[in-house]
Amino acid sequence: MAADSDPESDVFEITDFTTASEWERFISRVEEVLNEWKLIGTTVNKKIEKGEYTSGTWEEKTVEISFADFKFSITHHYLKQELSEKPENEEVEEDAFPSAMQDLLCMNNDFPPRAHCLVRWYGIREFVVISPSANSDAVISESKCNLLLSSISISLGNTGCQVPLFVQIQQKWRRMYVGECQGPGVRTDFEMVHLRKVPNQYNHLSGLLDVFKSKISCPLTHLPPINISIRFTYILQDWQQYSWPQQPPDFDTLLSGEVGGVEFGKLPFGACEDPISELHLSTTWPQLSEGIVVDNDVYSDLDPVQAPHWSVRVRKAENPQCLLGDFLHEFFKLCCRKESTEEILGRSSLEDDGKENNEISHALSKLTEPTTVPIPKLSVSNMVHSARKRIRRRRRVEESPLSNEVLNSILLYLFPDAADKHIDAVETKQTVNTDHEDYRLCNQFKSSPADSLTYKLALCLCLVNFYHGGVKGVAHLWQEFVLEMRYRWENNILITGLAGGTPDLRCCLLHQKLQMLNCCIERKKARDDGKRSNSTNSGLTSGTTERKVSSSENGKVTQEVWGSEDRKEKGEVAQGKSWDSWSDSEDEFFECLSDTEELKENVQDRGKDGMPNEGKEGSGCDAPQQKPEGRLYQHAKLTLLHTGEPLYIPVTQEPAPMTEDLLEEQSEVLAKLGTSAEGAHLRARMQSACLLSDMESFKAANPGCCLEDFVRWYSPRDYVEEEVFGDDGKAVTRGELSARMKIPGNMWVEAWETAKPSPARRQRRLFDDTREAEKVLHYLAVQKPADLTQHLLPCIIHAAILKVKEEESVENIASVRKEIQQIVSHACKLLRHSNSDYKKLEEIINEIMAVETVIARARSLKAKFGIGKCEEQDDKEELEKFVISLLEEPEVTVIGAGRGPAGRIIHKLFVNAQRLAESTDEAAVMTPLDDEPGKLGSAEERKPNLASNSEFPSPAGREVILRAVVSRPAPYSRPLPQRMFCVLMKDDFRLAGAFAADTSFF
């Protein structure tokens, strides 16, 4: 008894019935999500407009939830709409149907071409879907399906949510959904049937009506009218009667001797296969009544030709092979190659290069040794040329990636002056129209001007990479190009296809390097021509020689006009450069004695042109007894302050041209000098080399001058003049140096004191063309194919965009023009930087390829619809709009259905395809078909053919929407919307029904 009276002995187990189960937690989590998304209560939505499901914006939100250890995704899909403003005097009915139930009866958006499958089946604008998170997971068992349906029913009831809630069951590929929608006193059940094959009894409208009637089970003796919408879809796949207009590239032409500038100067364009694979014609009968149309297993009234509404969509081939895109992708792949040119071409080329270098060194040794052989025959250029000939002779044809025929064609295209040795180099220079759009694109992309040598080289390398050996062909062509550059440097032959002057920093670095080499060739050629002229024409007067030099065009051959901004302000004509007076190196001079004496004898005859003199240099800067040298012409106004003699403009040296990499190196060197006083002083001296040269030239041309004279000419802003009244009351103009010129330690004053009177031809050269040319040639020789591709990729993208623009102008597609503008904007931001992101570059190439595909599709559709052969202008314009709409819209309505211009052509396409399909013998195949599309014929011929449905193939898909408003489940229940969507295909049968019932009066 004691044990029994112990209270602890009576308690064996405690069960806490307040602990939530996994099922309750799942329901609670669903309710929390619905509350977070504010899907509770009644919402007033605007009426759905026609076509809004296609043109509107659909949005979705997703949250992960769990049922025990099984993960689900709950997603809210909705059409973005502005909430309708309810008038103050209008109140929302308490028992109003939910918006989803009203959408079941709306006919404005039947068969939307682009929407979620539930939108197409039920016509609802907002819904929530619960589906397994992993694609491999599926809710298959019936008990689990019922458990989920119970969960969503409880969640909707607890929250008062009026948005339909679906659960995805079975495997995901089956797209099976069941769901529920609850409102005040009403409930709609969403049910679905999915079968592999269509049952025979339901293979027509009559059988589907029987299913719908039995499902709604209307208790009334007189069934309310059923509204029917039907759509049949026909697929056209056979385009045999209309061949694809794009011709493949002619490989025989590319490999033959006809590979001139026509082929190498153009990028290919177009798709190699038809980018349009299928045409889908949908014929629709909207809002039919049950008694109007007959469709059973014996007879059907549904003739597609008589359908009141036609719509067409095209199925596009996925990633069709396009020539321009393939060219760009293959060229872009070279960026990832790491091999050098020597490694690609093999060991034999290394040995040949060594032998070539031996030949060059042997030539140099012979040049330095005494010999009786004439010097020109043993020049470096001749030895290099002969060594290159022997290299080509030793190289076997099968070892060369490029055949001699193709290589010669490419070199002739790149260097047209090689065909005629008498072409004037000045005439072959490129002239650029700076106002042209291509020139603006060149500057934006940091490319090179169209038709320039660099631009042509990029096109040739791209074509060689695709057709002639890939990276080996690129390495071979580049090696030959570098040899050609050296040959032109050694033989003073200007490089064609390059704009004159200093390197254009707005172009790619490779283009700048070639311009730099051309500058070196120009200066070397001008110097050699000047020495040759002085040695062979010693009988001519120096005045004649000077006029010849002065009459040459800017720095392209002999001189270049330049001047500072300050001199331009004074309206002065800038000074030129005397090329024939420069030495070939820093310490050697090549003026002939006879020429020097001749110059001395003609001191007084030079007048304004000045007088180069080989006499001794004056030791003092202001010595009036010094003989003037290096004068170009007399200044129009200024005179020397101390002597009153006229001021002469001197012949000065040009500043050294520089490429962007040299400018960066110079900037780094100057930055490393630091901010100390010594570093700043050294930096100033390095930057004043050109100033010192000009001062020495000025002193040589103006004996007795002072710093003020030089400043008045060189930088007028630093010489301040003012009028002062003297003792006699007259105004006198007095001047002095500016404040910055009077600062102690001013670099100008220091440079003036150290400058000696020396004409430009005696000075150390500011620009050593020999050294700079060798640096450029070395830079070119060490370029790998990957480096070369990076340099030329902007040129290729530039050329591709120009090609796309050219092709688009023929087709006139607005969306393509907009896309091209976006590509240009994207490329401008990316190509301005030397180290571009490879992934972003590939994105640009993919965008160009996408535009090419759209243009190819437009051409395919225009060929199929015979727009070019259409005789009537109005029909032609309508067909062009129709084709462009097919490219831009998911589905296009055919104006006039089967009786319009597009409808008649589509009808003929199907008729011809059907005849070909039904032909059983050769005679039937050879039966003449209808006229070509586009030739619409007379009015009698335009009458639609009302023959049997054999003109069209069997429909690939049939869709039927059945609607009714029926009182369920009892005769006294509220009339509620009922809907069933039916899909009948060859291997797919689906019934999606939404059946509403009254939960208050049942």
Salt bridges, closest charged atoms under 4 A:
GLU22 OE2 - ARG25 NH1 3.34
GLU32 OE1 - ARG29 NH1 3.14
GLU36 OE2 - ARG29 NH1 3.86
GLU59 OE2 - LYS80 NZ 3.61
GLU60 OE1 - HIS77 ND1 3.43
ASP103 OD1 - ARG125 NH2 2.74
ASP110 OD1 - ARG963 NH2 2.35
GLU126 OE2 - HIS76 NE2 2.79
ASP189 OD1 - ARG187 NE 3.39
GLU191 OE1 - LYS215 NZ 2.84
ASP274 OD2 - LYS864 NZ 2.60
GLU278 OE1 - HIS280 NE2 2.79
GLU278 OE1 - ARG315 NH1 3.57
GLU290 OE2 - LYS213 NZ 2.49
GLU330 OE2 - LYS333 NZ 3.23
GLU339 OE2 - ARG337 NH2 3.07
ASP352 OD1 - ARG394 NH2 3.65
GLU359 OE2 - ARG390 NH2 3.09
GLU398 OE2 - ARG396 NH1 3.72
GLU399 OE2 - ARG396 NH2 2.26
ASP417 OD1 - ARG488 NH2 2.78
GLU437 OE2 - LYS805 NZ 2.29
ASP438 OD2 - HIS436 ND1 3.40
GLU480 OE1 - ARG392 NH2 2.38
GLU480 OE2 - ARG395 NH1 3.94
GLU480 OE2 - HIS476 NE2 3.70
GLU484 OE2 - ARG488 NE 3.12
GLU490 OE2 - ARG486 NH1 3.51
ASP504 OD1 - ARG506 NE 3.11
GLU522 OE2 - LYS429 NZ 2.87
ASP528 OD2 - LYS524 NZ 3.71
ASP528 OD1 - LYS531 NZ 3.79
ASP529 OD2 - LYS525 NZ 3.86
ASP529 OD1 - ARG532 NH1 2.87
GLU546 OE1 - ARG606 NH2 3.00
ASP566 OD1 - ARG717 NE 3.43
GLU569 OE2 - ARG717 NH2 2.16
GLU572 OE2 - HIS635 NE2 2.56
ASP584 OD1 - ARG527 NH2 2.76
GLU586 OE2 - ARG764 NH2 3.42
GLU614 OE2 - ARG761 NH1 1.85
GLU614 OE1 - ARG762 NH2 2.14
GLU629 OE2 - ARG761 NH2 3.80
GLU654 OE1 - ARG523 NH2 2.74
GLU660 OE1 - LYS446 NZ 2.92
ASP661 OD2 - LYS513 NZ 2.76
ASP709 OD1 - ARG712 NH1 3.17
ASP718 OD2 - ARG740 NH2 2.47
GLU736 OE1 - LYS742 NZ 2.89
GLU750 OE2 - HIS681 NE2 3.46
GLU750 OE2 - ARG685 NH1 3.30
ASP768 OD1 - ARG765 NH2 3.37
ASP769 OD2 - ARG527 NH1 2.91
ASP769 OD2 - ARG765 NH1 2.89
GLU772 OE2 - LYS775 NZ 3.77
GLU774 OE1 - ARG486 NH2 3.05
GLU807 OE2 - LYS803 NZ 3.44
GLU807 OE1 - ARG859 NH2 2.13
GLU808 OE2 - ARG817 NH1 3.08
GLU811 OE2 - ARG859 NE 2.74
GLU811 OE1 - LYS862 NZ 3.01
GLU847 OE2 - HIS826 ND1 3.57
GLU872 OE2 - ARG942 NH2 2.20
GLU891 OE2 - ARG231 NH1 3.30
GLU891 OE1 - ARG313 NH2 3.41
ASP930 OD1 - ARG915 NH1 3.80
GLU932 OE1 - LYS869 NZ 2.88
GLU940 OE1 - LYS943 NZ 3.21
GLU951 OE1 - HIS907 NE2 2.76
GLU959 OE2 - ARG120 NH2 2.88
ASP987 OD1 - LYS197 NZ 3.08
ASP988 OD1 - HIS194 NE2 2.62
